[in-house]
Amino acid sequence: MILALILDDLIVDYLPLFVELKARSVLLVGGGEIASRKAGLLLSTGAALTIVAPELHVELQQRYQKGEFEWREGTFKTEYLDGVFLVIAATDDHELNQHIFAEANSRAILVNVVDNQPLCSAIFPSIIDRSPVIVAISSAGKSPVLTKLLREKLETLLPFHLGTMAKIAGNWRERVKQRFAAIRQRRHFWEKAFNGRFSTLIANGQLQQAEEQLEQQLVQTQIQTQGELALVGAGPGDPGLLTLKGLQVIQQADVVLYDHLVSAEILELVRRDADKICVGKRAGNHAVPQEETNALIIKLANQGKKVVRLKGGDPFIFGRGGEELLVAAEAGIPFHVVPGITAAVGASAYAGIPLTHREHSQSVTFITGHCRENGNELDWPALARGNQTLAIYMGIMKSALISQKLILHGRDPNAPVAVIGCGTRPEQQVLTGTLSELERLAQKAPSPALLVVGEVVQLHHQIAWFRQQSVDQIQLIDQENAGVQVSRPAVIDFV
């Protein structure tokens, strides 16, 4: 009895099976929109498709005119089943669908009636296409929505270069079999390739170098695995703004060197067994000197590890990403870059402040308020011109100087400004006022903060959208801060 229960648990409604349809006869009954979608999928397999329908959907008409399938205009006839391998019924006629199922089933022909699982001896799974790698998911018709959600989750985890990697691996399969007689050796070879530099080169589109990497691995099997560096932009804070490729790379890392600006939610997405090392810097508190970070990157990569340098925003926008890559290049360490959404783009969008607008701003300039000592002076006369937007990074400590310089060189003291603190995060606050009030605004803003100067700031009060369900526009009016406006959760008491 226990055995019977165990065996019963193992019974599945449908056996997962990939079937070759190339040149096989497939009959599709129905000519509407759903039939059109099924036809596209079937034709992609090379099936010899025949469609039975009184009329065809516009997309099917276009395919028919190209000669992609045979059309039998009219209604279904039983003799159309002769010699058919698979039948799909995609009509809204329930009696006709039942008739098609019964006739096909009696002839041992695989049949699928769309959206009617009891009338299916074959079903279409939800597909993730990385040809020739195909992943199929099915709930045996029990829960199509759940299947769709699973497919969407897996889509984010499976890199788009998997198909190319599989094709190249297929071309090398015989050579590898000749080189390694034992299955264990061949498995070790491919695991090393798919988890190593070969995979990265494929992802970067460097196909010739990828094959050279396989050649080297095939000949010199005892060499130490070469480490590499991935410079990844984590975006401004919201984990949903991390790019798909960024997610895939951090989940393959052996060690992640991250900044303070990288949110805890994004760090939670890092592979569980990867080492996470904070090398971040805060204004006035340089926890790890840049030189030590550079040395650590080289040390870890030379140990054969996949190193991810994870930076807030975009690593090439005031992130010193270029400096770190130069160090890696000089040390001969392979590297690649995954850009991120920079703070100016992300934070301003979440604040409802478009950086450009035809009526208010014809250009946007990204500048940093934290320049190197004895470095080049900013072009203040150019920055002070009207009809442009200034997005200022790391400007809190220099806000007074920025305001003074812009006003001195001709920018209107009443020009609208915004200070966006913790942009894109749940604790985001947007403080708006005028250029002459910039210092006082900056003192009240949480860190990290972005300064925005320009007429586009006025649009914030019309199109702000993030967390608006629980946000009030609160105006702090007192002798010290007249005119300063703050967008923040109403439950927080600032005064």
VOPA-543770 format. One record per residue (C-alpha): residue number from 1; x, y, z. Coordinates in steps of 0.2 Angstrom, whole numbers, plus 2048, in hexadecimal, padded with zeros to 3 digits. Example, Ala and Ser with C-alpha at 12.3 -4.5 7.8 and 13.67 -1.06 7.14 Angstrom:
residues 2
1|83E|7EA|827 $
2|844|7FB|824 $
This chain:
residues 495
1|800|800|800 $
2|80E|80C|804 $
3|817|807|7F4 $
4|807|80A|7EA $
5|806|81C|7F2 $
6|818|820|7ED $
7|815|81A|7DC $
8|805|824|7DA $
9|80F|833|7DF $
10|81A|830|7D1 $
11|80D|830|7C4 $
12|80D|83F|7B9 $
13|7FF|845|7AD $
14|80A|849|79F $
15|81B|842|79B $
16|827|850|797 $
17|82D|84C|785 $
18|835|857|778 $
19|82F|851|766 $
20|837|855|755 $
21|829|85C|74A $
22|834|860|73B $
23|82C|85B|72B $
24|81E|852|735 $
25|80C|855|731 $
26|803|860|73D $
27|7F1|865|73C $
28|7EB|875|744 $
29|7D8|878|744 $
30|7D3|88B|746 $
31|7D9|89B|73E $
32|7D8|8A8|74C $
33|7E4|8B1|757 $
34|7E8|8A2|762 $
35|7EA|897|753 $
36|7F6|8A4|74C $
37|801|8A3|75C $
38|801|890|75B $
39|805|890|749 $
40|814|89B|74C $
41|81B|88F|759 $
42|818|880|74E $
43|820|888|73E $
44|82F|88C|748 $
45|832|879|74A $
46|831|876|738 $
47|821|86C|739 $
48|817|869|729 $
49|808|873|72E $
50|7F6|872|727 $
51|7E9|87E|72E $
52|7D6|87B|72D $
53|7CC|88B|72E $
54|7BE|895|725 $
55|7C9|8A4|726 $
56|7DA|8A9|72C $
57|7E0|8B6|739 $
58|7EA|8C4|731 $
59|7FB|8BD|736 $
60|7F7|8AC|730 $
61|7F2|8B4|71F $
62|803|8BB|71E $
63|80B|8AB|722 $
64|800|8A2|715 $
65|804|8AE|708 $
66|817|8AA|70B $
67|813|897|709 $
68|817|892|71B $
69|808|886|71D $
70|7FA|87E|713 $
71|7E8|885|716 $
72|7D9|87B|714 $
73|7CB|888|714 $
74|7BB|882|71C $
75|7B6|877|72B $
76|7BF|868|732 $
77|7BD|857|72A $
78|7C2|846|732 $
79|7CC|841|723 $
80|7D8|850|726 $
81|7DF|845|734 $
82|7E7|838|728 $
83|7F9|838|72A $
84|7FA|845|738 $
85|806|844|746 $
86|7FF|852|751 $
87|7EE|85B|752 $
88|7EA|86C|75A $
89|7D8|872|75C $
90|7D8|885|75E $
91|7C5|889|75B $
92|7B8|890|767 $
93|7AC|883|761 $
94|7AB|877|770 $
95|7A2|869|767 $
96|7AE|86A|758 $
97|7BD|869|765 $
98|7B6|859|76D $
99|7B3|851|75C $
100|7C5|855|757 $
101|7CC|84E|767 $
102|7C1|83E|766 $
103|7C6|83A|754 $
104|7D9|83E|756 $
105|7D9|834|767 $
106|7D1|825|75E $
107|7DF|825|751 $
108|7ED|827|75E $
109|7F1|838|758 $
110|7F8|844|764 $
111|7EB|852|767 $
112|7EA|863|770 $
113|7DB|86D|772 $
114|7E0|87E|777 $
115|7DA|883|789 $
116|7D1|873|78C $
117|7DD|867|796 $
118|7D1|858|797 $
119|7D1|858|783 $
120|7E4|857|782 $
121|7F0|848|77F $
122|7FE|855|77D $
123|800|866|784 $
124|80A|875|780 $
125|816|87A|78F $
126|81C|88B|793 $
127|82D|88D|78A $
128|83D|896|78D $
129|846|896|77D $
130|859|897|77D $
131|85A|88C|76D $
132|861|87F|76D $
133|85E|87F|77F $
134|84B|87E|783 $
135|843|87E|794 $
136|831|879|795 $
137|826|87B|7A4 $
138|815|874|7A6 $
139|808|872|7B4 $
140|7FE|865|7AA $
141|7F1|872|7A7 $
142|7ED|874|7B9 $
143|7F4|886|7BB $
144|7FA|88F|7AB $
145|7FC|89F|7B5 $
146|808|897|7C1 $
147|812|88F|7B3 $
148|813|8A1|7AB $
149|81A|8A8|7BB $
150|827|89A|7BC $
151|82C|89D|7AA $
152|82F|8B0|7AE $
153|83A|8AC|7BD $
154|844|89F|7B3 $
155|846|8AC|7A5 $
156|850|8B7|7B0 $
157|85C|8AA|7B5 $
158|860|8A2|7A4 $
159|86C|8AD|79B $
160|868|8B1|788 $
161|879|8AA|783 $
162|875|899|788 $
163|870|894|777 $
164|880|89A|76F $
165|88A|891|77C $
166|881|881|779 $
167|883|882|766 $
168|896|885|768 $
169|897|877|775 $
170|88E|86B|769 $
171|89B|86F|75B $
172|8A9|86A|768 $
173|8A1|85B|76F $
174|8AA|84E|764 $
175|8BB|856|767 $
176|8B8|856|77A $
177|8B3|844|779 $
178|8C3|83F|770 $
179|8CE|849|77C $
180|8C5|841|78C $
181|8C0|82F|78C $
182|8B8|82F|79D $
183|8A7|837|79F $
184|8AD|83F|7B0 $
185|8BB|848|7A7 $
186|8AF|84F|799 $
187|8A2|855|7A7 $
188|8B0|85E|7B0 $
189|8B6|866|7A0 $
190|8A5|86D|79B $
191|8A1|872|7AD $
192|8B1|87C|7AD $
193|8AC|884|79C $
194|89A|888|7A0 $
195|89F|890|7B1 $
196|8AE|899|7AB $
197|8B6|8A5|79F $
198|8AE|89C|790 $
199|89D|8A0|796 $
200|8A2|8B2|799 $
201|8A9|8B4|788 $
202|899|8AD|780 $
203|88F|8B9|78A $
204|89A|8C8|784 $
205|898|8C3|771 $
206|8AA|8BE|770 $
207|8A7|8AD|767 $
208|8B8|8AB|760 $
209|8C1|8AE|770 $
210|8B5|8A2|778 $
211|8BA|894|76C $
212|8CC|898|770 $
213|8C8|896|782 $
214|8C2|885|77F $
215|8D1|881|775 $
216|8DC|886|783 $
217|8D2|87D|790 $
218|8D2|86D|785 $
219|8E5|86D|783 $
220|8EB|874|794 $
221|8DF|86C|7A0 $
222|8EA|86E|7AF $
223|8EC|881|7AF $
224|8E4|88B|7BD $
225|8D3|892|7B9 $
226|8D4|8A4|7B4 $
227|8CA|8B0|7BF $
228|8C1|8BF|7B8 $
229|8B9|8CF|7BD $
230|8A7|8D5|7B9 $
231|8A3|8E7|7BC $
232|890|8E8|7C0 $
233|885|8F7|7C3 $
234|878|8F3|7D0 $
235|86D|902|7CC $
236|867|90F|7D8 $
237|85F|904|7E6 $
238|84F|8FC|7E0 $
239|854|8EA|7DD $
240|847|8EA|7CF $
241|853|8F6|7C5 $
242|861|8E9|7C5 $
243|863|8E4|7B3 $
244|860|8D2|7AE $
245|872|8CF|7A9 $
246|878|8D7|7BA $
247|86D|8CA|7C3 $
248|874|8BC|7BA $
249|886|8C1|7BC $
250|885|8C4|7CF $
251|87D|8B3|7D1 $
252|88C|8AB|7C9 $
253|899|8B4|7D3 $
254|8A6|8AC|7DF $
255|8A8|8BD|7E8 $
256|8A0|8CE|7E7 $
257|8A8|8DE|7EC $
258|89A|8EA|7EF $
259|898|8FD|7F4 $
260|88D|904|802 $
261|881|90B|7F4 $
262|87C|8F9|7F0 $
263|86C|8F5|7F8 $
264|869|8E7|804 $
265|85B|8E0|7F9 $
266|868|8DF|7EA $
267|875|8D6|7F5 $
268|868|8C9|7F9 $
269|868|8C4|7E7 $
270|87A|8C0|7E7 $
271|87E|8AD|7E7 $
272|87C|8A6|7F8 $
273|88D|89E|7F9 $
274|897|8AD|7F2 $
275|8A2|8B8|7FD $
276|89C|8CA|7FF $
277|8A8|8D7|804 $
278|8A4|8E9|807 $
279|8B1|8F5|7FF $
280|8A5|904|7FF $
281|8A8|916|803 $
282|89E|923|80B $
283|8A0|936|80B $
284|8AD|93A|818 $
285|8B0|927|81C $
286|8BA|91E|80F $
287|8B9|90C|816 $
288|8C4|904|809 $
289|8D1|90F|7FF $
290|8CF|90C|7EC $
291|8E0|905|7EB $
292|8DC|8F7|7F7 $
293|8CC|8F3|7ED $
294|8D7|8F2|7DD $
295|8E3|8E7|7E6 $
296|8D5|8DC|7EC $
297|8CD|8DA|7DB $
298|8DE|8D4|7D4 $
299|8E1|8C8|7E2 $
300|8D0|8C0|7E1 $
301|8D1|8BE|7CE $
302|8E2|8B7|7CF $
303|8DB|8A9|7DA $
304|8D0|8A4|7CC $
305|8C0|8AC|7D3 $
306|8B2|8B4|7CA $
307|8B2|8C5|7D1 $
308|8A3|8D1|7D0 $
309|8A6|8E3|7D4 $
310|895|8E9|7D9 $
311|892|8FC|7D8 $
312|883|906|7DC $
313|87B|90F|7CC $
314|886|90D|7BD $
315|899|909|7BF $
316|89E|915|7B1 $
317|894|924|7B8 $
318|89F|92B|7C6 $
319|8A2|919|7CC $
320|8B5|917|7C9 $
321|8B1|908|7BF $
322|8BD|90E|7B1 $
323|8CB|90F|7BE $
324|8C8|8FD|7C4 $
325|8C7|8F6|7B3 $
326|8D8|8FE|7AE $
327|8E0|8F6|7BD $
328|8D8|8E5|7B8 $
329|8DE|8E8|7A6 $
330|8F0|8EB|7AC $
331|8F0|8DC|7B6 $
332|8EA|8D1|7A7 $
333|8D9|8CD|7AF $
334|8CB|8CA|7A3 $
335|8BC|8D5|7A7 $
336|8AB|8DA|7A1 $
337|89E|8E8|7A5 $
338|88B|8E7|7A9 $
339|885|8F9|7A9 $
340|878|8FE|7B6 $
341|86A|90B|7B7 $
342|873|91B|7BE $
343|86C|925|7CC $
344|868|934|7C2 $
345|85D|92A|7B7 $
346|855|91E|7C4 $
347|853|92B|7D2 $
348|84C|939|7C7 $
349|83F|92D|7BF $
350|839|926|7D0 $
351|837|939|7D5 $
352|82D|93D|7C6 $
353|83A|949|7BF $
354|83E|946|7AD $
355|850|94B|7A9 $
356|84B|953|799 $
357|83B|95B|793 $
358|838|964|783 $
359|831|973|78C $
360|83D|974|79A $
361|84E|96C|796 $
362|856|967|786 $
363|866|95F|78E $
364|86B|957|79E $
365|87D|957|7A6 $
366|883|94A|7B3 $
367|890|952|7BF $
368|898|94D|7CF $
369|899|958|7DE $
370|8A8|94E|7E4 $
371|8B7|952|7D9 $
372|8C9|94D|7DC $
373|8D3|95A|7E6 $
374|8DD|965|7DA $
375|8D2|95E|7CC $
376|8CA|968|7BD $
377|8BE|975|7C2 $
378|8AC|972|7BC $
379|8A6|97D|7AE $
380|89B|988|7B8 $
381|896|994|7AB $
382|890|986|79F $
383|887|97D|7AE $
384|87E|98D|7B3 $
385|875|98F|7A2 $
386|862|98D|7A2 $
387|857|980|799 $
388|862|972|79F $
389|861|965|7AD $
390|870|962|7B9 $
391|870|951|7C2 $
392|87D|952|7CF $
393|885|943|7D8 $
394|88D|943|7E9 $
395|888|956|7EB $
396|881|956|7FC $
397|891|95C|805 $
398|895|969|7F7 $
399|883|96F|7F5 $
400|886|980|7FC $
401|895|983|7F0 $
402|88B|97C|7E1 $
403|87D|988|7E4 $
404|889|997|7E6 $
405|892|993|7D6 $
406|883|990|7CC $
407|87B|9A0|7D2 $
408|88B|9AA|7D0 $
409|88C|9A5|7BE $
410|87B|9A9|7B9 $
411|86F|99C|7BE $
412|85E|9A2|7C5 $
413|85E|9A1|7D8 $
414|84C|99C|7D7 $
415|850|98D|7CB $
416|847|97E|7D0 $
417|851|970|7D9 $
418|84E|95F|7E1 $
419|858|955|7ED $
420|853|942|7EB $
421|858|938|7FA $
422|859|925|7F9 $
423|852|926|7E7 $
424|848|916|7E1 $
425|848|90F|7F3 $
426|839|90E|7FF $
427|840|91C|809 $
428|842|927|7FB $
429|83F|93A|7FF $
430|83E|948|7F2 $
431|841|95A|7F8 $
432|83E|968|7EC $
433|842|97A|7ED $
434|84C|987|7E5 $
435|85F|988|7E1 $
436|862|995|7EE $
437|85B|988|7FB $
438|865|97A|7F5 $
439|870|979|804 $
440|862|978|810 $
441|859|96B|806 $
442|869|960|805 $
443|86B|961|818 $
444|85A|959|81A $
445|85C|94B|80D $
446|860|939|811 $
447|86F|932|809 $
448|873|92D|7FB $
449|86C|93C|7F3 $
450|86B|943|7E1 $
451|869|956|7DD $
452|85F|95B|7CE $
453|85F|96D|7C8 $
454|854|973|7BB $
455|842|977|7B5 $
456|83E|965|7B3 $
457|83D|964|7C6 $
458|82C|96D|7C6 $
459|824|95E|7BD $
460|827|953|7CD $
461|817|95A|7D5 $
462|80D|954|7C6 $
463|814|943|7C1 $
464|81C|93C|7D1 $
465|816|92A|7D2 $
466|822|920|7DD $
467|81A|91C|7EE $
468|80C|929|7EB $
469|7FF|91E|7F4 $
470|807|922|805 $
471|80F|933|801 $
472|809|944|805 $
473|811|954|7FE $
474|816|95C|80E $
475|81C|96E|80E $
476|827|973|81D $
477|824|985|820 $
478|82E|98D|82E $
479|83A|99C|82F $
480|849|991|82A $
481|842|987|81C $
482|834|991|813 $
483|830|98A|803 $
484|838|979|804 $
485|82D|96A|7FF $
486|82F|958|804 $
487|828|948|7FC $
488|828|93B|809 $
489|81D|92D|811 $
490|810|936|81C $
491|813|92B|82B $
492|824|932|82D $
493|825|941|839 $
494|833|94D|834 $
495|82F|95C|83E $
